[in-house]
């Protein structure tokens, strides 16, 4: 598996992923009172964190994109 995420892309994904996981736990803003939205938000946050850690995004590969400087 080749890497296709650059440093800035990884940092942004990690920060947004953490925010999407923490926000429903703190119920801030109140939109996450709906449990379905909270679980979906946490799932998307988890995917963003995993793609950041593995430096690989399957969607980027499908479209032939890369932010990684080789």
C-alpha positions in Angstrom: 0.0 0.0 0.0 1.6 3.3 -1.1 1.1 6.5 0.9 -0.9 9.3 -0.7 -1.4 11.8 2.2 1.0 14.6 2.8 1.8 16.1 6.2 -0.7 19.0 6.1 -3.4 16.7 4.9 -2.7 14.3 7.8 -2.7 17.0 10.4 -6.0 18.4 9.2 -7.6 15.0 9.0 -6.4 14.2 12.5 -7.7 17.4 14.0 -11.1 17.2 12.3 -11.3 13.5 13.3 -10.7 14.2 16.9 -13.2 17.1 16.9 -15.9 14.8 15.3 -15.3 12.2 18.1 -15.1 14.6 21.0 -18.0 17.0 20.1 -20.8 14.4 20.4 -19.4 13.2 23.8 -19.5 16.8 25.1 -22.8 17.4 23.2 -21.5 20.7 21.8 -23.3 22.0 19.8 -26.7 20.4 20.7 -27.1 18.9 17.2 -25.6 15.7 18.5 -28.5 15.1 20.9 -29.7 12.7 18.1 -27.9 9.5 18.7 -27.8 8.6 15.0 -26.0 11.8 14.2 -23.6 11.2 17.1 -22.7 7.7 16.0 -22.3 8.8 12.4 -20.0 11.7 13.4 -17.9 9.4 15.6 -17.6 6.9 12.8 -16.5 9.5 10.3 -14.0 10.9 12.8 -12.6 7.4 13.3 -12.1 6.9 9.6 -10.4 10.3 9.3 -8.0 9.4 12.2 -7.2 6.0 10.7 -6.5 7.5 7.2 -4.2 10.0 8.9 -2.3 7.3 10.9 -1.9 5.0 7.9 -1.1 7.9 5.5 -3.5 6.3 2.9 -6.9 7.4 1.6 -8.7 4.9 -0.6 -10.8 7.7 -2.1 -7.7 9.5 -3.2 -6.5 6.3 -4.9 -9.7 5.9 -6.8 -9.4 9.4 -8.2 -5.7 9.2 -8.7 -5.0 12.0 -6.2 -2.0 12.4 -3.9 -0.9 15.1 -1.5 2.3 13.2 -0.5 5.6 14.6 -1.8 7.6 11.6 -2.9 
